[in-house]
Amino acid sequence: MSERITMKGVAECCEMFRANLVPMSPNKFWSNVACGEYDGWVVPREDTKRRQATIYIDGFIDYMHRRGCKIVRPYENYKEEMEI
């Protein structure tokens, strides 16, 4: 079984939401987490002084597909970042 891929943090997740035309700020993100909106793919971490979470990319993609959104990465327009 392969390990799930995670995002770097809340800022990256908010950036992904905004790239997909979903308004998002860290405050709104944490409010949605508290309401259970992202259960299963956002796991708040209890072992830190600041609010942090483990955010799984596959869960984000599934969530956006259920909303009817096509997934766009925020850096798709920057060709130098896409070259391998």
C-alpha positions as CSV (number, residue, x, y, z in Angstrom):
1,M,0.0,0.0,0.0
2,S,1.4,3.4,-0.9
3,E,1.6,6.3,1.5
4,R,-0.9,9.2,0.9
5,I,0.5,12.4,-0.4
6,T,0.0,15.5,1.7
7,M,0.0,19.3,1.1
8,K,2.6,21.5,2.8
9,G,0.0,23.2,5.0
10,V,-3.1,25.3,5.3
11,A,-1.7,28.1,3.1
12,E,-1.1,25.7,0.2
13,C,-4.6,24.3,0.6
14,C,-6.2,27.8,0.7
15,E,-4.1,28.6,-2.5
16,M,-5.5,25.4,-4.2
17,F,-9.1,26.4,-3.3
18,R,-8.6,29.9,-4.7
19,A,-6.9,28.5,-7.9
20,N,-10.1,26.6,-8.3
21,L,-12.3,29.7,-7.8
22,V,-13.4,28.8,-4.3
23,P,-12.8,31.8,-1.9
24,M,-10.8,30.5,1.0
25,S,-8.8,32.1,3.9
26,P,-7.1,30.3,6.8
27,N,-9.9,31.5,9.2
28,K,-12.6,30.1,6.9
29,F,-10.6,26.9,6.4
30,W,-10.3,26.3,10.2
31,S,-14.0,27.2,10.6
32,N,-14.9,24.5,8.0
33,V,-12.6,22.0,9.7
34,A,-14.4,22.7,13.1
35,C,-17.7,22.0,11.4
36,G,-16.5,18.7,10.0
37,E,-16.6,19.9,6.3
38,Y,-13.3,18.2,5.5
39,D,-13.6,15.0,7.6
40,G,-11.3,12.3,6.4
41,W,-8.8,14.4,4.4
42,V,-7.9,17.1,6.9
43,V,-6.6,15.9,10.2
44,P,-5.8,18.6,12.8
45,R,-2.6,18.0,14.6
46,E,-2.6,18.1,18.4
47,D,1.1,18.0,18.9
48,T,2.0,21.6,18.0
49,K,1.5,25.0,19.7
50,R,0.1,26.6,16.5
51,R,-2.9,25.3,14.6
52,Q,-1.7,22.8,12.0
53,A,-3.2,19.9,10.0
54,T,-2.2,17.1,7.8
55,I,-4.0,17.7,4.5
56,Y,-4.3,14.8,2.0
57,I,-4.3,15.8,-1.6
58,D,-6.4,12.8,-2.7
59,G,-9.1,14.0,-0.3
60,F,-9.0,17.5,-1.7
61,I,-9.3,16.3,-5.2
62,D,-12.3,14.1,-4.3
63,Y,-13.9,17.0,-2.4
64,M,-13.5,19.3,-5.4
65,H,-14.9,16.7,-7.8
66,R,-18.0,16.2,-5.6
67,R,-18.5,20.0,-5.8
68,G,-18.4,19.7,-9.6
69,C,-15.0,21.5,-10.0
70,K,-12.3,20.8,-12.4
71,I,-9.0,20.7,-10.5
72,V,-6.5,23.4,-11.4
73,R,-3.1,23.7,-9.8
74,P,-2.2,27.3,-8.9
75,Y,1.1,27.1,-10.9
76,E,-0.2,25.6,-14.1
77,N,0.4,28.8,-16.0
78,Y,4.1,28.9,-15.0
79,K,5.8,26.7,-17.5
80,E,9.2,26.8,-15.8
81,E,7.7,25.1,-12.8
82,M,6.0,22.4,-14.9
83,E,9.1,21.3,-16.7
84,I,10.6,18.0,-15.5
